[in-house]
Amino acid sequence: MENKTKPKGYWTYEKCLKAAIEQGTRNNFRIKASGATKSAIRNNWLDKIYKEMNHFLFLKVNYAYVCRV
C-alpha cells in the first residue's frame, strides 16, 4: 500500500496558493486540499491565501464576462 502523506516541508506558500486556486472555493480548498489548508493555518498564510484566491477568481470571472460581450 502506498503512503500518501507528504514529507515535512512539502507545503510551501506557493504550493498552498496553487492548491487553493485549483480548488476554486474556500470550502473546496478546505475539504479537498486539507493538507495545504492545515499548513496554511499553521504558518499564518490562510488570510493572505484567501485574499489572493479571491483576487484571482475576480479576474477570471471578469475575463469571462469581457470575452462574452
Buried (B, 14 or more C-beta within 10 A) or exposed (E): EEEEEEEEEEBEBEBBBBBBBEBBEBEEBBEBBEBBBBBBEEBEBBEBBBEBBEEBBEEEEEEEEEEEE
